[in-house]
């Protein structure tokens, strides 16, 4: 949630569009979700995206071909696996933030090494729209940085309004600016999580459909959780 919030801030400072890549697979309607992205709902809650993402970055690919996009900031995403071609990557300047090498990091003009989920703390929203927090399990490798620090410094570098890079301080901004989070903070979030109001996204068609824990509402109905 925190990284998505800062990514949105960076996009606003750059007057840039944002995209999220869908990952889907066969679900069992109990424990295994067809939505393999762990935080699609979080991206909706923070406003990083407005709709359920697609599996290919076709809009970005078209913009690159038209010459309207000259640079791409990739936050942990392999753009080639997401549908761009090597020829399209060669047409733009790529800034890559991530913890593992891939074809995109190899093609990037700038690579900023960040940390895995095990090396940082934060929050996510599961398919039930339950906000949950997680803690750092192991220290990060030497030479890597938390995404919050990297994103906040990028925002400052492009002239955006100053934002916090420390988790608890950043949550003051999330509480103020994200309506769904107005009643909680990272410190007060229960270990069992907090069920958010899913009504604003009740009409979206999520890939997992009805499951044991979540039944999407039809358009115009209140979400049932």
C-alpha positions as CSV (number, residue, x, y, z in Angstrom):
1,X,0.0,0.0,0.0
2,X,2.8,2.4,1.0
3,X,4.8,1.8,-2.2
4,X,1.7,2.1,-4.3
5,X,0.8,5.4,-2.7
6,X,4.3,6.8,-3.4
7,X,4.3,5.4,-6.9
8,X,1.1,7.4,-7.5
9,X,2.7,10.5,-6.0
10,X,5.7,10.1,-8.4
11,X,3.3,9.7,-11.4
12,X,1.5,12.8,-10.3
13,X,4.7,14.8,-10.0
14,X,5.7,13.6,-13.5
15,X,2.2,14.0,-14.9
16,X,2.5,10.4,-16.0
17,X,0.1,7.6,-16.4
18,X,0.3,4.4,-14.3
19,X,-0.3,0.7,-15.1
20,X,-0.5,-2.5,-13.2
21,X,0.0,-5.9,-14.8
22,X,-2.4,-8.7,-14.0
23,X,-1.2,-12.2,-13.1
24,X,-3.8,-14.9,-13.1
25,X,-3.8,-18.7,-12.8
26,X,-6.2,-21.4,-11.8
27,X,-7.7,-20.9,-8.4
28,X,-9.4,-23.4,-6.0
29,X,-12.0,-21.0,-4.7
30,X,-10.7,-21.7,-1.2
31,X,-7.0,-20.9,-0.6
32,X,-5.5,-20.4,-4.0
33,X,-6.7,-17.2,-5.8
34,X,-6.9,-16.9,-9.5
35,X,-5.5,-13.4,-9.0
36,X,-1.8,-14.0,-8.4
37,X,-1.0,-10.4,-7.6
38,X,-1.0,-10.1,-3.8
39,X,-2.3,-6.5,-3.7
40,X,-4.6,-5.6,-6.6
41,X,-7.1,-4.3,-4.1
42,X,-4.5,-2.1,-2.5
43,X,-3.8,-0.4,-5.9
44,X,-7.5,0.4,-6.2
45,X,-7.7,1.7,-2.6
46,X,-4.7,4.0,-3.0
47,X,-5.9,5.2,-6.4
48,X,-2.9,3.9,-8.3
49,X,-5.3,2.2,-10.7
50,X,-9.0,2.7,-11.4
51,X,-9.9,-0.7,-12.9
52,X,-8.9,-4.3,-12.7
53,X,-5.6,-4.6,-14.6
54,X,-5.0,-6.4,-17.8
55,X,-2.2,-9.0,-18.5
56,X,-0.5,-6.9,-21.2
57,X,0.7,-3.3,-21.2
58,X,-0.9,-2.7,-24.6
59,X,-1.7,1.0,-23.9
60,X,1.9,1.7,-22.9
61,X,3.2,-0.2,-25.9
62,X,1.0,1.9,-28.2
63,X,2.1,5.2,-26.5
64,X,5.8,4.2,-27.0
65,X,5.2,3.5,-30.7
66,X,3.5,6.9,-31.1
67,X,6.4,8.6,-29.4
68,X,4.3,10.1,-26.7
69,X,6.2,8.2,-23.9
70,X,9.9,8.8,-23.7
71,X,10.7,7.3,-20.3
72,X,9.3,4.5,-18.2
73,X,9.8,3.9,-14.4
74,X,9.4,0.2,-13.7
75,X,8.7,-0.7,-10.0
76,X,9.7,-4.3,-9.9
77,X,8.1,-5.2,-13.2
78,X,9.8,-7.0,-16.1
79,X,8.3,-5.0,-19.0
80,X,9.1,-7.6,-21.6
81,X,7.2,-10.3,-19.7
82,X,4.3,-7.8,-19.5
83,X,4.1,-7.5,-23.3
84,X,6.6,-4.9,-24.4
85,X,9.2,-5.8,-27.0
86,X,12.9,-5.3,-26.9
87,X,12.5,-2.8,-29.7
88,X,10.0,-0.8,-27.7
89,X,12.3,-0.7,-24.7
90,X,15.1,0.6,-26.8
91,X,12.9,3.6,-27.7
92,X,12.6,4.8,-24.1
93,X,14.7,5.5,-21.1
94,X,14.0,2.9,-18.5
95,X,14.5,3.5,-14.7
96,X,14.2,0.2,-12.9
97,X,13.5,-0.4,-9.2
98,X,13.7,-4.0,-8.2
99,X,15.3,-6.8,-6.2
100,X,16.1,-9.2,-9.1
101,X,17.7,-8.9,-12.5
102,X,15.6,-9.5,-15.6
103,X,15.4,-8.3,-19.2
104,X,14.1,-4.9,-18.1
105,X,16.9,-4.3,-15.6
106,X,19.4,-5.3,-18.3
107,X,17.9,-2.7,-20.7
108,X,17.5,0.0,-18.1
109,X,19.4,3.3,-18.2
110,X,19.3,3.4,-14.4
111,X,18.9,0.5,-11.9
112,X,18.0,1.2,-8.3
113,X,18.3,-2.0,-6.2
114,X,15.5,-2.4,-3.7
115,X,14.4,-5.0,-1.2
116,X,12.2,-8.1,-1.2
117,X,9.0,-8.2,0.8
118,X,10.8,-10.2,3.5
119,X,13.2,-7.3,4.0
120,X,10.7,-4.6,4.7
121,X,7.4,-3.9,6.5
122,X,4.1,-2.5,5.2
123,X,0.5,-3.3,4.4
124,X,-1.6,-5.0,1.7
125,X,-5.3,-5.6,1.0
126,X,-6.4,-9.1,0.4
127,X,-9.3,-10.2,-1.9
128,X,-11.7,-9.8,1.0
129,X,-10.7,-6.1,1.1
130,X,-9.1,-6.8,4.5
131,X,-6.2,-4.4,5.2
132,X,-3.3,-6.4,6.8
133,X,0.2,-5.4,7.9
134,X,3.4,-7.4,7.7
135,X,6.8,-7.0,9.4
136,X,10.3,-7.3,8.2
137,X,11.6,-10.8,8.6
138,X,15.3,-10.4,7.7
139,X,17.6,-7.4,7.1
140,X,18.1,-6.2,3.6
141,X,21.3,-7.0,1.6
142,X,24.1,-4.4,1.6
143,X,23.6,-1.9,-1.2
144,X,19.8,-2.2,-1.4
145,X,17.2,0.2,-0.1
146,X,13.6,0.2,0.9
147,X,11.3,1.1,-1.9
148,X,9.8,3.9,0.3
149,X,13.2,5.6,0.5
150,X,13.9,5.3,-3.2
151,X,10.4,6.5,-4.3
152,X,10.4,9.4,-1.9
153,X,13.8,10.6,-3.2
154,X,12.6,10.2,-6.8
155,X,9.6,12.3,-6.0
156,X,11.8,15.0,-4.6
157,X,14.2,14.8,-7.5
158,X,11.4,15.6,-10.0
159,X,10.1,18.5,-8.0
160,X,7.2,16.7,-6.2
161,X,5.9,17.8,-2.8
162,X,8.0,16.3,0.0
163,X,6.8,13.0,1.3
164,X,7.9,10.8,4.2
165,X,10.0,7.7,3.6
166,X,9.6,6.2,7.1
167,X,6.6,3.8,7.4
168,X,4.8,5.3,10.4
169,X,5.3,8.9,9.3
170,X,4.1,8.1,5.8
171,X,0.9,6.6,7.2
172,X,-0.1,10.1,8.4
173,X,-0.4,11.0,4.7
174,X,-2.2,7.8,3.8
175,X,-4.8,8.4,6.6
176,X,-5.3,12.0,5.3
177,X,-5.3,11.4,1.6
178,X,-6.8,7.9,1.1
179,X,-10.5,7.9,2.2
180,X,-10.7,4.2,2.9
181,X,-7.8,4.5,5.4
182,X,-9.2,7.5,7.3
183,X,-10.0,5.5,10.5
184,X,-6.7,3.7,11.1
185,X,-2.9,4.0,11.3
186,X,-0.2,1.4,10.9
187,X,0.3,1.3,14.6
188,X,-3.3,0.8,15.5
189,X,-4.1,-1.7,12.7
190,X,-5.1,-4.9,14.5
191,X,-3.2,-8.1,14.0
192,X,-6.4,-9.6,12.4
193,X,-6.5,-6.7,10.0
194,X,-9.3,-4.2,9.2
195,X,-12.1,-4.9,6.8
196,X,-12.5,-2.0,4.4
197,X,-15.6,-0.8,2.7
198,X,-15.5,-2.4,-0.8
199,X,-18.6,-0.6,-2.1
200,X,-16.6,1.8,-4.4
201,X,-15.3,-1.3,-6.4
202,X,-18.4,-3.5,-6.2
203,X,-19.0,-3.3,-10.0
204,X,-15.5,-4.6,-10.9
205,X,-15.1,-8.1,-12.3
206,X,-12.2,-9.6,-10.3
207,X,-10.5,-12.7,-11.9
208,X,-11.1,-15.1,-9.0
209,X,-14.9,-14.6,-9.0
210,X,-16.8,-15.9,-6.0
211,X,-14.7,-17.7,-3.4
212,X,-15.1,-19.1,0.0
213,X,-14.2,-15.8,1.6
214,X,-15.4,-13.2,-0.8
215,X,-18.5,-12.9,-3.0
216,X,-18.2,-10.0,-5.5
217,X,-21.3,-7.8,-5.7
218,X,-23.2,-7.3,-8.9
219,X,-23.2,-3.8,-10.4
220,X,-25.2,-1.5,-8.2
221,X,-25.2,-3.8,-5.2
222,X,-23.3,-3.4,-1.9
223,X,-20.2,-5.7,-1.7
224,X,-20.7,-8.7,0.5
225,X,-17.6,-9.7,2.6
